[in-house]
Amino acid sequence: MKNLSGEKCIFIAIIISVIYISLISAFPQNDKRLRRSLIEIENPEEVLNVLESLSQSIANSDYENYKTQKRGIDLGLSRGFSGSQAAKHLMGMSAASFANGPGRRRK
């Protein structure tokens, strides 16, 4: 009976090792995304100065003023226009800017 228990332990150990080896072999070894890339910088002090000035300009920026500025084309959606009216407007604007589009014909 004691011998049967040892065989079970060996069998379980073999199964666990096979599963472990199959998982390790399935993991990509030379994946470029997993490898750290090294970039040589000619002047690292200059890069650090640029990063420092960038972080200071971000910290000193007027975020509240930036938040209230318009960021895109106002198609009237905020004033109650429907999506189809906005789409018609965009299609008309693109047709008007097209060289062979509607408008005065030149000879």
Rosetta constraint file for C-alpha pairs under 8 A:
AtomPair CA 1 CA 5 HARMONIC 6.61 0.50
AtomPair CA 2 CA 6 HARMONIC 6.59 0.50
AtomPair CA 3 CA 7 HARMONIC 6.41 0.50
AtomPair CA 4 CA 8 HARMONIC 6.36 0.50
AtomPair CA 5 CA 9 HARMONIC 6.39 0.50
AtomPair CA 6 CA 10 HARMONIC 6.25 0.50
AtomPair CA 7 CA 11 HARMONIC 6.06 0.50
AtomPair CA 8 CA 12 HARMONIC 6.09 0.50
AtomPair CA 9 CA 13 HARMONIC 6.07 0.50
AtomPair CA 10 CA 14 HARMONIC 6.14 0.50
AtomPair CA 11 CA 15 HARMONIC 6.26 0.50
AtomPair CA 12 CA 16 HARMONIC 6.13 0.50
AtomPair CA 13 CA 17 HARMONIC 6.10 0.50
AtomPair CA 14 CA 18 HARMONIC 6.12 0.50
AtomPair CA 15 CA 19 HARMONIC 6.24 0.50
AtomPair CA 16 CA 20 HARMONIC 6.08 0.50
AtomPair CA 17 CA 21 HARMONIC 6.02 0.50
AtomPair CA 18 CA 22 HARMONIC 6.09 0.50
AtomPair CA 19 CA 23 HARMONIC 6.20 0.50
AtomPair CA 20 CA 24 HARMONIC 6.27 0.50
AtomPair CA 21 CA 25 HARMONIC 6.07 0.50
AtomPair CA 22 CA 26 HARMONIC 6.10 0.50
AtomPair CA 23 CA 27 HARMONIC 6.51 0.50
AtomPair CA 30 CA 34 HARMONIC 7.77 0.50
AtomPair CA 30 CA 35 HARMONIC 7.50 0.50
AtomPair CA 31 CA 35 HARMONIC 6.56 0.50
AtomPair CA 32 CA 36 HARMONIC 7.95 0.50
AtomPair CA 43 CA 47 HARMONIC 6.77 0.50
AtomPair CA 44 CA 48 HARMONIC 6.22 0.50
AtomPair CA 45 CA 49 HARMONIC 6.18 0.50
AtomPair CA 46 CA 50 HARMONIC 6.21 0.50
AtomPair CA 47 CA 51 HARMONIC 6.18 0.50
AtomPair CA 48 CA 52 HARMONIC 6.04 0.50
AtomPair CA 49 CA 53 HARMONIC 6.14 0.50
AtomPair CA 50 CA 54 HARMONIC 6.06 0.50
AtomPair CA 51 CA 55 HARMONIC 6.14 0.50
AtomPair CA 52 CA 56 HARMONIC 6.21 0.50
AtomPair CA 53 CA 57 HARMONIC 6.10 0.50
AtomPair CA 54 CA 58 HARMONIC 6.22 0.50
AtomPair CA 55 CA 59 HARMONIC 6.13 0.50
AtomPair CA 56 CA 60 HARMONIC 6.02 0.50
AtomPair CA 57 CA 61 HARMONIC 5.92 0.50
AtomPair CA 62 CA 66 HARMONIC 6.38 0.50
AtomPair CA 63 CA 67 HARMONIC 6.06 0.50
AtomPair CA 64 CA 68 HARMONIC 6.60 0.50
AtomPair CA 65 CA 69 HARMONIC 6.64 0.50
AtomPair CA 74 CA 78 HARMONIC 7.70 0.50
AtomPair CA 75 CA 81 HARMONIC 7.73 0.50
AtomPair CA 75 CA 86 HARMONIC 5.70 0.50
AtomPair CA 75 CA 89 HARMONIC 7.80 0.50
AtomPair CA 76 CA 80 HARMONIC 6.42 0.50
AtomPair CA 76 CA 81 HARMONIC 5.26 0.50
AtomPair CA 76 CA 86 HARMONIC 7.13 0.50
AtomPair CA 77 CA 81 HARMONIC 4.79 0.50
AtomPair CA 77 CA 82 HARMONIC 6.34 0.50
AtomPair CA 77 CA 83 HARMONIC 7.16 0.50
AtomPair CA 77 CA 86 HARMONIC 7.27 0.50
AtomPair CA 81 CA 85 HARMONIC 6.24 0.50
AtomPair CA 81 CA 86 HARMONIC 6.82 0.50
AtomPair CA 82 CA 86 HARMONIC 6.40 0.50
AtomPair CA 83 CA 87 HARMONIC 6.14 0.50
AtomPair CA 84 CA 88 HARMONIC 6.11 0.50
AtomPair CA 85 CA 89 HARMONIC 6.15 0.50
AtomPair CA 86 CA 90 HARMONIC 6.25 0.50
AtomPair CA 87 CA 91 HARMONIC 6.13 0.50
AtomPair CA 88 CA 92 HARMONIC 6.07 0.50
AtomPair CA 89 CA 93 HARMONIC 6.16 0.50
AtomPair CA 90 CA 94 HARMONIC 6.16 0.50
AtomPair CA 91 CA 95 HARMONIC 6.07 0.50
AtomPair CA 92 CA 96 HARMONIC 6.03 0.50
AtomPair CA 93 CA 97 HARMONIC 6.29 0.50
AtomPair CA 94 CA 98 HARMONIC 6.26 0.50
AtomPair CA 95 CA 101 HARMONIC 5.39 0.50
AtomPair CA 95 CA 102 HARMONIC 6.89 0.50
AtomPair CA 96 CA 101 HARMONIC 5.74 0.50
AtomPair CA 96 CA 102 HARMONIC 6.11 0.50
AtomPair CA 96 CA 103 HARMONIC 7.22 0.50
AtomPair CA 97 CA 101 HARMONIC 7.14 0.50
